[in-house]
Amino acid sequence: MTHSLPIFVLHVREGYEDRAAHIDAMMARLGLSFEYMLDGDKCDLTPEVLDRYFTGDMKTASGATSCAYKHLLVCRAIVERKLSGALVLEDDIVLTPRYEEVAHATISELPAGIPSIVSYEDTRLRFVPRSMRRKGKFLYPGDRDRYTGALYVNAEAARTILEEAEKNKLDRPIDLYHRHLLETGKIHYWWSHPCTASQGSFNGMFSTSIDANRGKVFAWKAKRLYRKLLYFFR
C-alpha cells in the first residue's frame, strides 16, 4: 500500500484482555498500525457528558452508551486532527487478509465531499446482490447499517455525527443511530464487496461459554452461508 490509513480500535482500559491480545496479534500479523480508543469507558460517562450527547434510555452509564461515546470520540479525533477519515474497529473484530486492500479501494471510490460511512463486516448478514456487483468495483450504496464493528468514517461524516449528537442527542445504540442518520439523509452509508470482517462475538471467538454458545454460533454461520447464497442469486 502506498500509505497507511488511520485506524482506531475501541477498547476499555481494564478487562477484556483476551480481546486486546487478539487485536495486537491480528494487527501485527496484517502489518497494520493502530491506536486504541480507551477514553469513553463507563466511568467517563459523567453527568456533563450524558447531558451533552445522550437522551432517553441512552442517558445512563451503560455498555451501549459507552460504546456510542467511544465512536463519538473517534469522530472528534478525526475532526480535531484534520484527518480525511479513519477506520474504526471494535475490539472483537476479525479481519481477513484482504481488509486493507479492500479498505483502500473503497475509500478511493468514495465521492468527494459527501458525509460517508463504509461498512466492511458481514456480521449483520447483509451483502451486495450479485446483480449489482461490477468487476473491479468494491464500493456500493447500502440501504441499511451493518453494525459498527468495522467502519470507515470520513471527515464530513465525523463532523455531521458530532453536530447531530450535540443538537438532537443520541437516543439509541450507535448502529441504530447511524441508520437514523442514513434514513434522514444526513449521511451516506456504503457497503463493501467483498466483506472483510466479522465480529468475534458472533463467530464464536469470544463466546463466554463454548458449550452454551455452540448452537448459536453454528446457527449464525449456517445462516451466513445461506444469506451469501441468497444474495448471490439476486
SULPEDA-V7455 format. One line per field, one symbol per residue. ss: DSSP state (@ for helix, = for strand, . for the rest). A space follows every 10 residues. Layout:
ss->???
This chain:
ss->......==== ......@@@@ @@@@@@@@@@ ....===... .@@@..@@@@ @@@=.@@@.. ..@@@@@@@@ @@@@@@@@@@ ....====== ..===...@@ @@@@@@@@@. .....====. =........@ @@......== =........= ====@@@@@@ @@@@@@@@.= ...@@@@@@@ @@@....=== ==....===@ @@@......@ @@@@@@@@@@ @@@@@@@@@@ @@..
